[in-house]
Amino acid sequence: MLSKRPHQVIGFHESFAYERGGTSDMLLKALISDVPTWLIPGDSLRGGHKPDLGKFPAYRYDQAHRDLQQAGLIPEP
C-alpha cells in the first residue's frame, strides 16, 4: 500500500492492538514512513486519534523498518 505513496492512512478497528494484526502493521509502517496516520477505534467516525509510535513493541518496529528499507520505501541507514 505504501508503494502508492498515500497522503494519509486511516485505520478502522474495533479491538486494535499495538502488539499484533494487519491494521496495526499498516499503521506502524505508515508512521515510520512519515505518512499522516489516524485510527478510528470502532464504527463511529466521531472518535479517533493518531496512533502512538512509542506503544508499538520494539521488535515490531524493527521488523517493519527492515521491511520498508528492503522495499525501497525508506532510505537505508
C-alpha positions, 0 to 999 in steps of 0.5 A, a space after each residue: 500500500 505504501 508503494 502508492 505513496 498515500 497522503 494519509 492512512 486511516 485505520 478502522 478497528 474495533 479491538 486494535 492492538 499495538 502488539 499484533 494484526 494487519 491494521 496495526 502493521 499498516 499503521 506502524 509502517 505508515 508512521 515510520 514512513 512519515 505518512 499522516 496516520 489516524 485510527 478510528 477505534 470502532 464504527 463511529 467516525 466521531 472518535 479517533 486519534 493518531 496512533 502512538 509510535 512509542 506503544 508499538 513493541 520494539 521488535 515490531 518496529 524493527 521488523 517493519 523498518 527492515 521491511 520498508 528499507 528492503 522495499 525501497 520505501 525508506 532510505 537505508 541507514 
